[in-house]
Amino acid sequence: MRLVRLLPDRWRSLFHEVLKFGTVGGINTIINYAVFNTLVLTVLVTGQLKATIIAATIATISSYLMNRYWTYRDRPRSAMHRESALFFLFNATGLLIELGALGVAKYGFGITGLLALNVAKTVGLFLGTVFRFWSYRTFVFKTAPPSPPAAPAVAAIPAAETSPAGSAVLRAAAADVDDVDDDLDELVPLGQISASLDAALAAEFAIELEAADRRPAARGA
């Protein structure tokens, strides 16, 4: 497993996916062969193709549940009817591949021995498994679409600063502000105005005090 850790993330993820898919496939292959051989040795002695269909159907249901809830449990779930329909559609195609290999062996080459038929079934099962793996990860249990990259942060620039006309307007406004500052500088400083007001108020206050002092004197006389 140390070599697996050295692989890029994409290949490491694919390796784990193949490992899980292979485990599920191995379990369901055992189920497939067990049902197939049981039927051929009991109720379907001459019905190998029928036994293959029944065995593949049982293995397909088991495979769907294992792949959905283990192999591809991290994949987003689409509508259940769509996902299951695609799954069984591609499994039916894989079953046709398996039946094709078995049919060629039985009817094309006249093979009737149980061991030879199992070999032919194995070839068809291998080809069907490769097809299933490709179709599952491509169409049925699709990966989540990559999230769009975040937009780079751009400082907000007023539209006026981004056009020649806007720049001219800003320069004119700045010139007007400078003219107002110059005009204010030419006016009497605020400090002088404040000092004049203070002197006037002080003189008026002195006059009021003097008038107040004279009133008692006038009453005493």
C-alpha positions as CSV (number, residue, x, y, z in Angstrom):
1,M,0.0,0.0,0.0
2,R,3.0,2.3,0.3
3,L,3.2,2.5,-3.5
4,V,-0.4,3.5,-3.6
5,R,0.3,6.5,-1.4
6,L,2.9,7.7,-3.9
7,L,0.3,7.9,-6.7
8,P,-1.4,11.1,-7.6
9,D,-4.8,11.7,-5.9
10,R,-6.7,10.9,-9.1
11,W,-5.0,7.5,-9.6
12,R,-5.2,6.7,-5.9
13,S,-8.9,7.3,-5.9
14,L,-9.3,5.2,-9.0
15,F,-7.3,2.4,-7.3
16,H,-9.6,2.4,-4.3
17,E,-12.6,2.5,-6.6
18,V,-11.4,-0.5,-8.6
19,L,-10.6,-2.4,-5.4
20,K,-14.1,-1.9,-4.0
21,F,-15.7,-2.7,-7.4
22,G,-13.6,-5.8,-7.7
23,T,-14.6,-6.9,-4.2
24,V,-18.3,-6.4,-5.0
25,G,-17.8,-8.1,-8.4
26,G,-16.1,-11.1,-6.7
27,I,-18.9,-11.6,-4.2
28,N,-21.5,-11.4,-6.9
29,T,-19.6,-13.6,-9.2
30,I,-19.7,-16.3,-6.6
31,I,-23.4,-15.7,-6.3
32,N,-23.8,-15.9,-10.1
33,Y,-21.8,-19.1,-10.4
34,A,-23.5,-20.7,-7.4
35,V,-27.0,-20.0,-8.7
36,F,-26.0,-21.0,-12.3
37,N,-24.5,-24.3,-11.4
38,T,-27.3,-25.1,-8.9
39,L,-30.0,-24.5,-11.6
40,V,-28.0,-26.4,-14.3
41,L,-27.5,-29.4,-12.0
42,T,-31.2,-29.5,-10.8
43,V,-34.1,-28.0,-12.6
44,L,-32.5,-26.6,-15.8
45,V,-30.2,-29.4,-16.9
46,T,-30.4,-28.4,-20.6
47,G,-31.4,-24.7,-20.0
48,Q,-28.0,-23.2,-19.5
49,L,-29.0,-19.8,-21.0
50,K,-32.0,-19.6,-18.8
51,A,-29.9,-20.4,-15.8
52,T,-27.5,-17.7,-16.8
53,I,-30.3,-15.1,-17.0
54,I,-31.7,-16.0,-13.6
55,A,-28.3,-16.1,-12.0
56,A,-27.3,-12.8,-13.5
57,T,-30.5,-11.1,-12.4
58,I,-30.0,-12.1,-8.8
59,A,-26.3,-11.1,-8.9
60,T,-27.3,-7.8,-10.5
61,I,-29.7,-6.8,-7.7
62,S,-27.1,-7.7,-5.1
63,S,-24.4,-5.7,-7.1
64,Y,-26.6,-2.6,-7.3
65,L,-27.1,-2.5,-3.6
66,M,-23.4,-3.1,-2.8
67,N,-22.2,-0.5,-5.3
68,R,-24.7,2.1,-4.4
69,Y,-24.2,1.9,-0.6
70,W,-20.5,1.1,-0.5
71,T,-18.4,1.5,-3.7
72,Y,-20.0,4.7,-4.9
73,R,-21.6,5.9,-1.6
74,D,-19.7,9.2,-1.9
75,R,-21.2,9.9,-5.4
76,P,-24.3,12.2,-5.5
77,R,-27.6,10.4,-5.8
78,S,-29.7,11.2,-8.8
79,A,-33.4,10.3,-9.0
80,M,-33.7,6.7,-7.8
81,H,-35.7,5.6,-10.8
82,R,-33.2,7.1,-13.3
83,E,-30.2,5.6,-11.5
84,S,-31.7,2.1,-11.1
85,A,-33.0,2.2,-14.7
86,L,-29.5,3.0,-16.1
87,F,-28.0,0.4,-13.8
88,F,-30.2,-2.4,-14.9
89,L,-30.0,-1.3,-18.6
90,F,-26.2,-1.5,-18.5
91,N,-26.3,-4.8,-16.6
92,A,-28.6,-6.2,-19.3
93,T,-26.0,-5.2,-21.9
94,G,-23.4,-6.9,-19.8
95,L,-25.6,-9.9,-19.6
96,L,-26.0,-10.0,-23.4
97,I,-22.2,-10.0,-23.7
98,E,-22.0,-12.9,-21.2
99,L,-24.8,-14.8,-23.0
100,G,-23.1,-14.1,-26.4
101,A,-19.9,-15.8,-25.2
102,L,-21.8,-18.8,-23.7
103,G,-24.0,-19.1,-26.8
104,V,-21.0,-19.1,-29.2
105,A,-19.4,-21.8,-27.1
106,K,-22.6,-24.0,-26.9
107,Y,-24.1,-23.4,-30.4
108,G,-21.1,-22.3,-32.3
109,F,-18.6,-24.8,-31.2
110,G,-21.0,-27.5,-29.8
111,I,-19.5,-27.4,-26.3
112,T,-21.8,-29.2,-23.8
113,G,-19.5,-30.1,-20.9
114,L,-20.2,-28.2,-17.7
115,L,-16.5,-27.3,-17.1
116,A,-16.1,-25.9,-20.7
117,L,-19.4,-24.0,-20.4
118,N,-18.2,-22.5,-17.1
119,V,-15.0,-21.4,-18.9
120,A,-17.0,-19.8,-21.7
121,K,-19.2,-18.1,-19.1
122,T,-16.1,-16.8,-17.3
123,V,-14.9,-15.2,-20.6
124,G,-18.3,-13.5,-21.1
125,L,-18.5,-12.5,-17.5
126,F,-15.1,-10.8,-17.7
127,L,-16.0,-8.8,-20.8
128,G,-19.3,-7.9,-19.3
129,T,-17.6,-6.8,-16.0
130,V,-15.3,-4.5,-17.9
131,F,-18.2,-2.9,-19.6
132,R,-20.2,-2.6,-16.4
133,F,-17.3,-0.9,-14.6
134,W,-17.0,1.7,-17.4
135,S,-20.7,2.4,-17.6
136,Y,-21.3,2.6,-13.8
137,R,-18.6,5.2,-13.2
138,T,-19.5,7.1,-16.4
139,F,-23.2,7.2,-16.5
140,V,-24.8,5.7,-13.4
141,F,-22.8,6.8,-10.4
142,K,-21.4,10.0,-11.8
143,T,-19.0,12.2,-9.9
144,A,-20.3,15.6,-8.6
145,P,-19.6,18.4,-11.1
146,P,-16.7,20.6,-9.9
147,S,-17.6,23.8,-8.2
148,P,-16.9,26.9,-10.2
149,P,-13.7,28.7,-9.1
150,A,-14.1,31.7,-6.9
151,A,-13.9,35.0,-8.7
152,P,-10.7,36.9,-7.8
153,A,-11.3,39.8,-5.5
154,V,-11.2,43.0,-7.3
155,A,-11.2,46.4,-5.6
156,A,-14.3,48.4,-6.4
157,I,-13.3,51.1,-8.9
158,P,-15.9,53.8,-9.6
159,A,-17.0,53.8,-13.2
160,A,-16.0,57.5,-13.5
161,E,-12.4,56.5,-13.0
162,T,-12.4,53.9,-15.6
163,S,-13.3,56.1,-18.6
164,P,-11.5,59.2,-20.1
165,A,-14.7,61.3,-19.7
166,G,-15.0,60.3,-16.1
167,S,-11.4,61.2,-15.4
168,A,-11.9,64.6,-17.0
169,V,-14.9,65.2,-14.8
170,L,-13.0,64.3,-11.7
171,R,-10.1,66.6,-12.6
172,A,-12.5,69.5,-13.1
173,A,-14.1,68.8,-9.8
174,A,-10.7,68.7,-8.1
175,A,-9.8,72.1,-9.7
176,D,-13.1,73.6,-8.4
177,V,-12.3,72.4,-4.9
178,D,-8.8,74.0,-5.1
179,D,-10.4,77.3,-6.2
180,V,-12.8,77.2,-3.3
181,D,-9.8,76.7,-0.9
182,D,-8.0,79.6,-2.5
183,D,-11.1,81.9,-2.0
184,L,-11.4,80.8,1.6
185,D,-7.8,81.6,2.2
186,E,-8.4,85.2,0.9
187,L,-11.2,85.8,3.4
188,V,-10.6,87.2,6.9
189,P,-9.3,84.4,9.1
190,L,-11.7,83.0,11.5
191,G,-9.5,83.8,14.4
192,Q,-9.7,87.5,13.7
193,I,-13.5,87.3,13.5
194,S,-13.7,85.5,16.8
195,A,-11.5,88.0,18.5
196,S,-13.6,90.9,17.3
197,L,-16.8,89.3,18.5
198,D,-15.2,88.6,21.9
199,A,-14.1,92.3,22.2
200,A,-17.6,93.5,21.3
201,L,-19.3,91.2,23.8
202,A,-16.8,92.3,26.6
203,A,-17.5,96.0,25.9
204,E,-21.2,95.5,26.0
205,F,-20.9,93.5,29.2
206,A,-18.9,96.3,30.9
207,I,-21.5,98.8,29.9
208,E,-24.2,96.7,31.5
209,L,-22.2,96.4,34.7
210,E,-21.7,100.1,34.9
211,A,-25.4,100.8,34.4
212,A,-26.3,98.3,37.1
213,D,-23.9,100.0,39.6
214,R,-25.5,103.4,38.9
215,R,-29.1,102.3,39.6
216,P,-28.6,101.7,43.4
217,A,-26.8,105.0,43.8
218,A,-29.7,106.8,42.1
219,R,-32.2,105.2,44.5
220,G,-30.2,106.2,47.6
221,A,-30.3,109.8,46.5
